[in-house]
Amino acid sequence: MDQDAQTGTPEPNTSVGEPEVSPIAAADSEGPGAESKRTEKSRIVTLKDGLDLFGKLMFGFAGLCYVLGVVVVTIHLRQYGVNSLDLPQLHYVTAGVWVVLPIAFITIFSIFGIFLAAGQTENMQRGSSWTDRIGLAVGTILALIFIITFFWGNTGLEFSWKSVVLIPLLGILATLLIFAGAISLRSLTRATPVREFLPFLGVMILGVFLFAAYVLLFAQYTYQSIPWATGGGRASVVRLFMTPDSMPYVQGLNVTASQKNGIVETNSIKLLLTTEKQFVVINADGKAVSLPTDMVKGITYEK
């Protein structure tokens, strides 16, 4: 009995694992087009991630422009004691784009100049002729002049060194300090001593204060040189046509006007802004006055 008990069916050995399949064999088993399918799926995922990142960047840029636009438009209109809450959101976004545009333009121009200088250095090392160098420099300058002239001619900007050059330079300096401080702070660790941490933090704080000063100066000077039709703050010169019963009201606001053929026509005045409820104009005393929209029957834009 003991011998029969000891004799039994041996159990299968579970310690031996399943046979491994190599990636090459697995790819061969999937068919000849498996590799191309995986590559196509990888490209689709990469494209999807890129579009998602681009959408987030555009959404963040639009939000930044909107916030900057609200600040700039509010500062600009507060000089006349006017509330800007009735303006469309698109106008705020456009005003914010104007705030960022000078910084972006100068940055791109600087990067282009650096690459051009690097290319000239390589050409000098290769022994290129002076004729080629002069031709490249003249062509670059002419192209830049054409771009600036076309840009200024089609947007109606008023040029001044203070509003178009000096203030944007302050903005790009502030932006560089902010980015330099942020990148430096990102490279620090918890083990970094405080004495090494404070200078980078100070640089970033200085950049923030300079950027705030840039936005303030932009709202007071540069924004006024941009036409209202393109999202700026420069008033348009117009003539308003109103109903005859509005003549006493217009004269009380010190807006000069004359009545001809049953229509009240104002002299050339500056139209500061328009909303669904009011027309805000600047009268002869340089003060902003509001005219209800139901009083104005027509507008003639002079420039």
VEXZATI-449834 format. One record per residue (C-alpha): residue in three letters; z, x, y; residue number from 0; chain. Coordinates in steps of 0.05 Angstrom, whole numbers. Each point is the difference from the previous one (the first is absolute). Example, Ala and Ser with C-alpha at 12.3 -4.5 7.8 and 13.67 -1.06 7.14 Angstrom:
# residues 2
{type:ALA, zz:156, xx:246, yy:-90, seq:0, mol:A}
{type:SER, zz:-13, xx:27, yy:69, seq:1, mol:A}
This chain:
# residues 303
{type:MET, zz:0, xx:0, yy:0, seq:0, mol:A}
{type:ASP, zz:17, xx:57, yy:47, seq:1, mol:A}
{type:GLN, zz:-66, xx:33, yy:-14, seq:2, mol:A}
{type:ASP, zz:-37, xx:-66, yy:13, seq:3, mol:A}
{type:ALA, zz:39, xx:-10, yy:65, seq:4, mol:A}
{type:GLN, zz:-18, xx:68, yy:25, seq:5, mol:A}
{type:THR, zz:-72, xx:-10, yy:-16, seq:6, mol:A}
{type:GLY, zz:-34, xx:-44, yy:52, seq:7, mol:A}
{type:THR, zz:-62, xx:-8, yy:42, seq:8, mol:A}
{type:PRO, zz:0, xx:54, yy:54, seq:9, mol:A}
{type:GLU, zz:-1, xx:-27, yy:72, seq:10, mol:A}
{type:PRO, zz:-57, xx:19, yy:45, seq:11, mol:A}
{type:ASN, zz:13, xx:59, yy:46, seq:12, mol:A}
{type:THR, zz:3, xx:-27, yy:72, seq:13, mol:A}
{type:SER, zz:10, xx:67, yy:32, seq:14, mol:A}
{type:VAL, zz:-74, xx:15, yy:-1, seq:15, mol:A}
{type:GLY, zz:-32, xx:-29, yy:63, seq:16, mol:A}
{type:GLU, zz:-68, xx:-32, yy:9, seq:17, mol:A}
{type:PRO, zz:-58, xx:47, yy:4, seq:18, mol:A}
{type:GLU, zz:-14, xx:21, yy:72, seq:19, mol:A}
{type:VAL, zz:-67, xx:-18, yy:31, seq:20, mol:A}
{type:SER, zz:-29, xx:51, yy:49, seq:21, mol:A}
{type:PRO, zz:-25, xx:-25, yy:68, seq:22, mol:A}
{type:ILE, zz:-70, xx:24, yy:-18, seq:23, mol:A}
{type:ALA, zz:0, xx:-39, yy:-65, seq:24, mol:A}
{type:ALA, zz:27, xx:-61, yy:37, seq:25, mol:A}
{type:ALA, zz:-55, xx:6, yy:52, seq:26, mol:A}
{type:ASP, zz:-52, xx:6, yy:-56, seq:27, mol:A}
{type:SER, zz:28, xx:-61, yy:-34, seq:28, mol:A}
{type:GLU, zz:-7, xx:-41, yy:65, seq:29, mol:A}
{type:GLY, zz:-73, xx:13, yy:5, seq:30, mol:A}
{type:PRO, zz:-46, xx:44, yy:42, seq:31, mol:A}
{type:GLY, zz:11, xx:-40, yy:64, seq:32, mol:A}
{type:ALA, zz:76, xx:2, yy:0, seq:33, mol:A}
{type:GLU, zz:5, xx:61, yy:45, seq:34, mol:A}
{type:SER, zz:-47, xx:-30, yy:53, seq:35, mol:A}
{type:LYS, zz:39, xx:-66, yy:-2, seq:36, mol:A}
{type:ARG, zz:66, xx:37, yy:13, seq:37, mol:A}
{type:THR, zz:-32, xx:39, yy:57, seq:38, mol:A}
{type:GLU, zz:-27, xx:-65, yy:31, seq:39, mol:A}
{type:LYS, zz:68, xx:-33, yy:-6, seq:40, mol:A}
{type:SER, zz:32, xx:61, yy:33, seq:41, mol:A}
{type:ARG, zz:-49, xx:-4, yy:58, seq:42, mol:A}
{type:ILE, zz:13, xx:-74, yy:9, seq:43, mol:A}
{type:VAL, zz:75, xx:12, yy:2, seq:44, mol:A}
{type:THR, zz:-9, xx:57, yy:50, seq:45, mol:A}
{type:LEU, zz:-45, xx:-43, yy:44, seq:46, mol:A}
{type:LYS, zz:51, xx:-57, yy:-3, seq:47, mol:A}
{type:ASP, zz:57, xx:46, yy:20, seq:48, mol:A}
{type:GLY, zz:-42, xx:28, yy:57, seq:49, mol:A}
{type:LEU, zz:-17, xx:-69, yy:27, seq:50, mol:A}
{type:ASP, zz:72, xx:-21, yy:-6, seq:51, mol:A}
{type:LEU, zz:23, xx:61, yy:39, seq:52, mol:A}
{type:PHE, zz:-54, xx:-11, yy:52, seq:53, mol:A}
{type:GLY, zz:21, xx:-72, yy:9, seq:54, mol:A}
{type:LYS, zz:73, xx:20, yy:10, seq:55, mol:A}
{type:LEU, zz:-20, xx:53, yy:51, seq:56, mol:A}
{type:MET, zz:-42, xx:-49, yy:39, seq:57, mol:A}
{type:PHE, zz:55, xx:-52, yy:-2, seq:58, mol:A}
{type:GLY, zz:51, xx:52, yy:25, seq:59, mol:A}
{type:PHE, zz:-49, xx:24, yy:54, seq:60, mol:A}
{type:ALA, zz:-11, xx:-72, yy:24, seq:61, mol:A}
{type:GLY, zz:76, xx:-11, yy:2, seq:62, mol:A}
{type:LEU, zz:10, xx:64, yy:40, seq:63, mol:A}
{type:CYS, zz:-55, xx:-19, yy:49, seq:64, mol:A}
{type:TYR, zz:30, xx:-69, yy:9, seq:65, mol:A}
{type:VAL, zz:69, xx:27, yy:16, seq:66, mol:A}
{type:LEU, zz:-27, xx:52, yy:48, seq:67, mol:A}
{type:GLY, zz:-45, xx:-53, yy:32, seq:68, mol:A}
{type:VAL, zz:58, xx:-48, yy:12, seq:69, mol:A}
{type:VAL, zz:40, xx:56, yy:33, seq:70, mol:A}
{type:VAL, zz:-58, xx:24, yy:44, seq:71, mol:A}
{type:VAL, zz:-23, xx:-69, yy:22, seq:72, mol:A}
{type:THR, zz:71, xx:-22, yy:15, seq:73, mol:A}
{type:ILE, zz:14, xx:62, yy:43, seq:74, mol:A}
{type:HIS, zz:-66, xx:-8, yy:36, seq:75, mol:A}
{type:LEU, zz:9, xx:-74, yy:17, seq:76, mol:A}
{type:ARG, zz:73, xx:8, yy:19, seq:77, mol:A}
{type:GLN, zz:-24, xx:38, yy:61, seq:78, mol:A}
{type:TYR, zz:-26, xx:-68, yy:24, seq:79, mol:A}
{type:GLY, zz:58, xx:-41, yy:-28, seq:80, mol:A}
{type:VAL, zz:-46, xx:-34, yy:-50, seq:81, mol:A}
{type:ASN, zz:19, xx:-21, yy:-71, seq:82, mol:A}
{type:SER, zz:-50, xx:21, yy:-54, seq:83, mol:A}
{type:LEU, zz:24, xx:-43, yy:-58, seq:84, mol:A}
{type:ASP, zz:-59, xx:-48, yy:6, seq:85, mol:A}
{type:LEU, zz:-53, xx:53, yy:-14, seq:86, mol:A}
{type:PRO, zz:-36, xx:0, yy:-68, seq:87, mol:A}
{type:GLN, zz:23, xx:50, yy:-52, seq:88, mol:A}
{type:LEU, zz:-68, xx:33, yy:-2, seq:89, mol:A}
{type:HIS, zz:9, xx:24, yy:72, seq:90, mol:A}
{type:TYR, zz:65, xx:34, yy:-19, seq:91, mol:A}
{type:VAL, zz:-33, xx:35, yy:-59, seq:92, mol:A}
{type:THR, zz:-58, xx:23, yy:44, seq:93, mol:A}
{type:ALA, zz:49, xx:27, yy:52, seq:94, mol:A}
{type:GLY, zz:36, xx:38, yy:-56, seq:95, mol:A}
{type:VAL, zz:-67, xx:29, yy:-23, seq:96, mol:A}
{type:TRP, zz:-10, xx:26, yy:71, seq:97, mol:A}
{type:VAL, zz:68, xx:34, yy:-4, seq:98, mol:A}
{type:VAL, zz:-18, xx:36, yy:-65, seq:99, mol:A}
{type:LEU, zz:-73, xx:13, yy:18, seq:100, mol:A}
{type:PRO, zz:10, xx:59, yy:49, seq:101, mol:A}
{type:ILE, zz:45, xx:36, yy:-50, seq:102, mol:A}
{type:ALA, zz:-49, xx:-11, yy:-56, seq:103, mol:A}
{type:PHE, zz:-59, xx:22, yy:43, seq:104, mol:A}
{type:ILE, zz:33, xx:64, yy:24, seq:105, mol:A}
{type:THR, zz:24, xx:16, yy:-71, seq:106, mol:A}
{type:ILE, zz:-69, xx:-9, yy:-30, seq:107, mol:A}
{type:PHE, zz:-31, xx:42, yy:57, seq:108, mol:A}
{type:SER, zz:52, xx:55, yy:-12, seq:109, mol:A}
{type:ILE, zz:-14, xx:1, yy:-75, seq:110, mol:A}
{type:PHE, zz:-75, xx:2, yy:14, seq:111, mol:A}
{type:GLY, zz:11, xx:59, yy:48, seq:112, mol:A}
{type:ILE, zz:41, xx:37, yy:-52, seq:113, mol:A}
{type:PHE, zz:-54, xx:-8, yy:-54, seq:114, mol:A}
{type:LEU, zz:-53, xx:20, yy:51, seq:115, mol:A}
{type:ALA, zz:38, xx:63, yy:18, seq:116, mol:A}
{type:ALA, zz:9, xx:16, yy:-74, seq:117, mol:A}
{type:GLY, zz:-74, xx:-9, yy:-11, seq:118, mol:A}
{type:GLN, zz:-16, xx:45, yy:58, seq:119, mol:A}
{type:THR, zz:46, xx:53, yy:-29, seq:120, mol:A}
{type:GLU, zz:-37, xx:-3, yy:-66, seq:121, mol:A}
{type:ASN, zz:-67, xx:4, yy:36, seq:122, mol:A}
{type:MET, zz:24, xx:61, yy:38, seq:123, mol:A}
{type:GLN, zz:21, xx:33, yy:-65, seq:124, mol:A}
{type:ARG, zz:-69, xx:-15, yy:-29, seq:125, mol:A}
{type:GLY, zz:-33, xx:30, yy:61, seq:126, mol:A}
{type:SER, zz:-35, xx:-62, yy:27, seq:127, mol:A}
{type:SER, zz:-39, xx:7, yy:65, seq:128, mol:A}
{type:TRP, zz:28, xx:-18, yy:68, seq:129, mol:A}
{type:THR, zz:-56, xx:-51, yy:8, seq:130, mol:A}
{type:ASP, zz:26, xx:-41, yy:-58, seq:131, mol:A}
{type:ARG, zz:72, xx:2, yy:26, seq:132, mol:A}
{type:ILE, zz:-20, xx:-20, yy:71, seq:133, mol:A}
{type:GLY, zz:-45, xx:-56, yy:-26, seq:134, mol:A}
{type:LEU, zz:57, xx:-27, yy:-43, seq:135, mol:A}
{type:ALA, zz:49, xx:2, yy:57, seq:136, mol:A}
{type:VAL, zz:-48, xx:-34, yy:49, seq:137, mol:A}
{type:GLY, zz:-19, xx:-53, yy:-50, seq:138, mol:A}
{type:THR, zz:74, xx:-15, yy:-14, seq:139, mol:A}
{type:ILE, zz:16, xx:-7, yy:74, seq:140, mol:A}
{type:LEU, zz:-60, xx:-45, yy:13, seq:141, mol:A}
{type:ALA, zz:18, xx:-44, yy:-59, seq:142, mol:A}
{type:LEU, zz:72, xx:-6, yy:25, seq:143, mol:A}
{type:ILE, zz:-24, xx:-17, yy:71, seq:144, mol:A}
{type:PHE, zz:-47, xx:-53, yy:-28, seq:145, mol:A}
{type:ILE, zz:56, xx:-31, yy:-41, seq:146, mol:A}
{type:ILE, zz:49, xx:-2, yy:58, seq:147, mol:A}
{type:THR, zz:-53, xx:-26, yy:49, seq:148, mol:A}
{type:PHE, zz:-21, xx:-55, yy:-49, seq:149, mol:A}
{type:PHE, zz:72, xx:-18, yy:-14, seq:150, mol:A}
{type:TRP, zz:20, xx:-4, yy:74, seq:151, mol:A}
{type:GLY, zz:-64, xx:-36, yy:20, seq:152, mol:A}
{type:ASN, zz:9, xx:-56, yy:-51, seq:153, mol:A}
{type:THR, zz:75, xx:-11, yy:6, seq:154, mol:A}
{type:GLY, zz:4, xx:4, yy:76, seq:155, mol:A}
{type:LEU, zz:59, xx:48, yy:2, seq:156, mol:A}
{type:GLU, zz:22, xx:30, yy:66, seq:157, mol:A}
{type:PHE, zz:6, xx:75, yy:-6, seq:158, mol:A}
{type:SER, zz:58, xx:39, yy:29, seq:159, mol:A}
{type:TRP, zz:32, xx:65, yy:-24, seq:160, mol:A}
{type:LYS, zz:69, xx:-30, yy:0, seq:161, mol:A}
{type:SER, zz:-14, xx:-63, yy:-41, seq:162, mol:A}
{type:VAL, zz:-56, xx:26, yy:-46, seq:163, mol:A}
{type:VAL, zz:20, xx:73, yy:-12, seq:164, mol:A}
{type:LEU, zz:72, xx:17, yy:17, seq:165, mol:A}
{type:ILE, zz:34, xx:-62, yy:-29, seq:166, mol:A}
{type:PRO, zz:-39, xx:3, yy:-66, seq:167, mol:A}
{type:LEU, zz:18, xx:74, yy:-6, seq:168, mol:A}
{type:LEU, zz:73, xx:-21, yy:6, seq:169, mol:A}
{type:GLY, zz:-11, xx:-50, yy:-56, seq:170, mol:A}
{type:ILE, zz:-31, xx:50, yy:-47, seq:171, mol:A}
{type:LEU, zz:55, xx:50, yy:14, seq:172, mol:A}
{type:ALA, zz:52, xx:-53, yy:-17, seq:173, mol:A}
{type:THR, zz:-38, xx:-18, yy:-64, seq:174, mol:A}
{type:LEU, zz:-3, xx:72, yy:-23, seq:175, mol:A}
{type:LEU, zz:75, xx:9, yy:12, seq:176, mol:A}
{type:ILE, zz:15, xx:-63, yy:-40, seq:177, mol:A}
{type:PHE, zz:-43, xx:20, yy:-59, seq:178, mol:A}
{type:ALA, zz:25, xx:72, yy:1, seq:179, mol:A}
{type:GLY, zz:73, xx:-24, yy:0, seq:180, mol:A}
{type:ALA, zz:-13, xx:-52, yy:-54, seq:181, mol:A}
{type:ILE, zz:-35, xx:50, yy:-46, seq:182, mol:A}
{type:SER, zz:55, xx:52, yy:11, seq:183, mol:A}
{type:LEU, zz:55, xx:-51, yy:-15, seq:184, mol:A}
{type:ARG, zz:-35, xx:-22, yy:-63, seq:185, mol:A}
{type:SER, zz:1, xx:72, yy:-27, seq:186, mol:A}
{type:LEU, zz:75, xx:6, yy:9, seq:187, mol:A}
{type:THR, zz:51, xx:-13, yy:-55, seq:188, mol:A}
{type:ARG, zz:73, xx:-19, yy:-4, seq:189, mol:A}
{type:ALA, zz:19, xx:72, yy:-7, seq:190, mol:A}
{type:THR, zz:-33, xx:18, yy:66, seq:191, mol:A}
{type:PRO, zz:52, xx:23, yy:52, seq:192, mol:A}
{type:VAL, zz:10, xx:-44, yy:61, seq:193, mol:A}
{type:ARG, zz:-21, xx:55, yy:48, seq:194, mol:A}
{type:GLU, zz:-69, xx:1, yy:-32, seq:195, mol:A}
{type:PHE, zz:-4, xx:-76, yy:0, seq:196, mol:A}
{type:LEU, zz:15, xx:-13, yy:73, seq:197, mol:A}
{type:PRO, zz:-60, xx:37, yy:31, seq:198, mol:A}
{type:PHE, zz:-50, xx:-41, yy:-40, seq:199, mol:A}
{type:LEU, zz:37, xx:-64, yy:18, seq:200, mol:A}
{type:GLY, zz:0, xx:20, yy:73, seq:201, mol:A}
{type:VAL, zz:-75, xx:12, yy:-2, seq:202, mol:A}
{type:MET, zz:-12, xx:-70, yy:-29, seq:203, mol:A}
{type:ILE, zz:46, xx:-33, yy:51, seq:204, mol:A}
{type:LEU, zz:-35, xx:37, yy:57, seq:205, mol:A}
{type:GLY, zz:-66, xx:-25, yy:-27, seq:206, mol:A}
{type:VAL, zz:25, xx:-72, yy:-2, seq:207, mol:A}
{type:PHE, zz:24, xx:4, yy:73, seq:208, mol:A}
{type:LEU, zz:-66, xx:31, yy:22, seq:209, mol:A}
{type:PHE, zz:-39, xx:-54, yy:-36, seq:210, mol:A}
{type:ALA, zz:42, xx:-53, yy:35, seq:211, mol:A}
{type:ALA, zz:-16, xx:33, yy:66, seq:212, mol:A}
{type:TYR, zz:-73, xx:1, yy:-19, seq:213, mol:A}
{type:VAL, zz:0, xx:-75, yy:-15, seq:214, mol:A}
{type:LEU, zz:35, xx:-14, yy:67, seq:215, mol:A}
{type:LEU, zz:-49, xx:43, yy:40, seq:216, mol:A}
{type:PHE, zz:-59, xx:-29, yy:-39, seq:217, mol:A}
{type:ALA, zz:22, xx:-71, yy:18, seq:218, mol:A}
{type:GLN, zz:8, xx:17, yy:74, seq:219, mol:A}
{type:TYR, zz:-62, xx:42, yy:11, seq:220, mol:A}
{type:THR, zz:-51, xx:6, yy:-57, seq:221, mol:A}
{type:TYR, zz:3, xx:-73, yy:-21, seq:222, mol:A}
{type:GLN, zz:-18, xx:-22, yy:71, seq:223, mol:A}
{type:SER, zz:-65, xx:40, yy:-4, seq:224, mol:A}
{type:ILE, zz:-24, xx:-39, yy:-61, seq:225, mol:A}
{type:PRO, zz:-37, xx:-66, yy:12, seq:226, mol:A}
{type:TRP, zz:35, xx:-64, yy:-22, seq:227, mol:A}
{type:ALA, zz:-61, xx:-21, yy:-39, seq:228, mol:A}
{type:THR, zz:8, xx:59, yy:-47, seq:229, mol:A}
{type:GLY, zz:75, xx:-9, yy:-9, seq:230, mol:A}
{type:GLY, zz:23, xx:39, yy:61, seq:231, mol:A}
{type:GLY, zz:40, xx:-20, yy:61, seq:232, mol:A}
{type:ARG, zz:-50, xx:8, yy:57, seq:233, mol:A}
{type:ALA, zz:-9, xx:-65, yy:38, seq:234, mol:A}
{type:SER, zz:-70, xx:-30, yy:5, seq:235, mol:A}
{type:VAL, zz:-30, xx:-17, yy:67, seq:236, mol:A}
{type:VAL, zz:-20, xx:-74, yy:-1, seq:237, mol:A}
{type:ARG, zz:-13, xx:-62, yy:41, seq:238, mol:A}
{type:LEU, zz:32, xx:-65, yy:-23, seq:239, mol:A}
{type:PHE, zz:-29, xx:-70, yy:9, seq:240, mol:A}
{type:MET, zz:52, xx:-56, yy:4, seq:241, mol:A}
{type:THR, zz:7, xx:-73, yy:17, seq:242, mol:A}
{type:PRO, zz:7, xx:-22, yy:74, seq:243, mol:A}
{type:ASP, zz:70, xx:-28, yy:-11, seq:244, mol:A}
{type:SER, zz:24, xx:70, yy:-19, seq:245, mol:A}
{type:MET, zz:-15, xx:27, yy:70, seq:246, mol:A}
{type:PRO, zz:71, xx:-8, yy:29, seq:247, mol:A}
{type:TYR, zz:29, xx:31, yy:-63, seq:248, mol:A}
{type:VAL, zz:-46, xx:60, yy:4, seq:249, mol:A}
{type:GLN, zz:15, xx:11, yy:74, seq:250, mol:A}
{type:GLY, zz:74, xx:-4, yy:-15, seq:251, mol:A}
{type:LEU, zz:-7, xx:57, yy:-50, seq:252, mol:A}
{type:ASN, zz:-35, xx:42, yy:54, seq:253, mol:A}
{type:VAL, zz:-65, xx:1, yy:-38, seq:254, mol:A}
{type:THR, zz:-58, xx:-2, yy:49, seq:255, mol:A}
{type:ALA, zz:-52, xx:-53, yy:-15, seq:256, mol:A}
{type:SER, zz:-53, xx:-43, yy:32, seq:257, mol:A}
{type:GLN, zz:-25, xx:-70, yy:-15, seq:258, mol:A}
{type:LYS, zz:-75, xx:-10, yy:-8, seq:259, mol:A}
{type:ASN, zz:-36, xx:-62, yy:-24, seq:260, mol:A}
{type:GLY, zz:63, xx:-29, yy:-29, seq:261, mol:A}
{type:ILE, zz:18, xx:64, yy:-39, seq:262, mol:A}
{type:VAL, zz:55, xx:49, yy:18, seq:263, mol:A}
{type:GLU, zz:-23, xx:71, yy:-8, seq:264, mol:A}
{type:THR, zz:49, xx:58, yy:7, seq:265, mol:A}
{type:ASN, zz:-18, xx:67, yy:29, seq:266, mol:A}
{type:SER, zz:-3, xx:61, yy:-45, seq:267, mol:A}
{type:ILE, zz:68, xx:5, yy:-33, seq:268, mol:A}
{type:LYS, zz:28, xx:40, yy:-59, seq:269, mol:A}
{type:LEU, zz:9, xx:-39, yy:-64, seq:270, mol:A}
{type:LEU, zz:59, xx:33, yy:-36, seq:271, mol:A}
{type:LEU, zz:0, xx:-41, yy:-64, seq:272, mol:A}
{type:THR, zz:-20, xx:-67, yy:-29, seq:273, mol:A}
{type:THR, zz:36, xx:-43, yy:-52, seq:274, mol:A}
{type:GLU, zz:-8, xx:-71, yy:-26, seq:275, mol:A}
{type:LYS, zz:46, xx:-26, yy:54, seq:276, mol:A}
{type:GLN, zz:-11, xx:43, yy:61, seq:277, mol:A}
{type:PHE, zz:-42, xx:48, yy:40, seq:278, mol:A}
{type:VAL, zz:41, xx:56, yy:31, seq:279, mol:A}
{type:VAL, zz:-33, xx:30, yy:62, seq:280, mol:A}
{type:ILE, zz:22, xx:51, yy:52, seq:281, mol:A}
{type:ASN, zz:0, xx:-31, yy:70, seq:282, mol:A}
{type:ALA, zz:-11, xx:33, yy:67, seq:283, mol:A}
{type:ASP, zz:73, xx:25, yy:2, seq:284, mol:A}
{type:GLY, zz:-9, xx:37, yy:-66, seq:285, mol:A}
{type:LYS, zz:45, xx:-49, yy:-38, seq:286, mol:A}
{type:ALA, zz:-17, xx:-35, yy:-65, seq:287, mol:A}
{type:VAL, zz:-6, xx:-75, yy:5, seq:288, mol:A}
{type:SER, zz:-15, xx:-51, yy:-54, seq:289, mol:A}
{type:LEU, zz:-53, xx:-54, yy:2, seq:290, mol:A}
{type:PRO, zz:0, xx:-56, yy:-52, seq:291, mol:A}
{type:THR, zz:-62, xx:-1, yy:-44, seq:292, mol:A}
{type:ASP, zz:-16, xx:-72, yy:17, seq:293, mol:A}
{type:MET, zz:-10, xx:19, yy:73, seq:294, mol:A}
{type:VAL, zz:-54, xx:53, yy:-15, seq:295, mol:A}
{type:LYS, zz:-68, xx:-28, yy:-14, seq:296, mol:A}
{type:GLY, zz:-40, xx:65, yy:-2, seq:297, mol:A}
{type:ILE, zz:3, xx:75, yy:7, seq:298, mol:A}
{type:THR, zz:-49, xx:51, yy:27, seq:299, mol:A}
{type:TYR, zz:13, xx:71, yy:-23, seq:300, mol:A}
{type:GLU, zz:-22, xx:52, yy:50, seq:301, mol:A}
{type:LYS, zz:19, xx:61, yy:-42, seq:302, mol:A}
